[in-house]
Amino acid sequence: MAKTEAGTGTGAGRRVSEARERLLRTAGQLFYAEGIHTVGVDRLVAESKVTNATFYRHFRSKEDLAVAYIGSVDQAIRAQIGSLTAAKVPADAVLRGIGASLVEQIRSPGYRGCAFLNAAAEFPDPGHPVHRAVVEHREWFLQTITGLFAEITTVQAEYAGRHFVMLRDGAMSAGYLGDPVMAGETLLRGIEGLLRIHTARGQDEGTASASASASASGQVSPAATTVSDLACSPPPSA
């Protein structure tokens, strides 16, 4: 049971839990829109409509709240991807779905770039808890994306995973600093090109295995079609 402000009853526990969620929700909005360093505890307390005592009952410091903020964004993304994988959606469809979700975010009102990259820029010390929380999320995201590519084919899945994450990072930065529509189109085309190349790797691997078997039996297999480049930019205007 959560700690209470007065008493140990369920109602009191719910009030404290609601206060914590209100603090976290307010912090998420302000930290993302204005930056973690620029938002003070007094403002967080005032806009969350809680007391200083309530704040420090739940969070030892503003940086502790910042870690919780990063954790809440991390959990939301894990839940989103988890719902797709739990539904047995094919790996390529999950990857496209992640791309579509990113595009929707990039084009949304109030978009200010990637919450994780922004936080890492504010806390560059690798040993800082906020920085570590960002790195942990990115390690999980990379592993998850790499695993999805490995479901298509294990051939160079780690390279495909890193390429996807770099496309994601670039699009989220470009969408904030430049044209969000163009950034979204470029991201989706990049993902399609990456999937095309990665799928071709698996087909080539299968063709090579079939060719080896055919060679052993004296049969000849047709040459596989390969993809040689990535289309990472929108088509030129007519």
Order of alpha helices (4+ residues) and beta strands (2+ residues): alpha-alpha-alpha-alpha-alpha-alpha-alpha-alpha-alpha
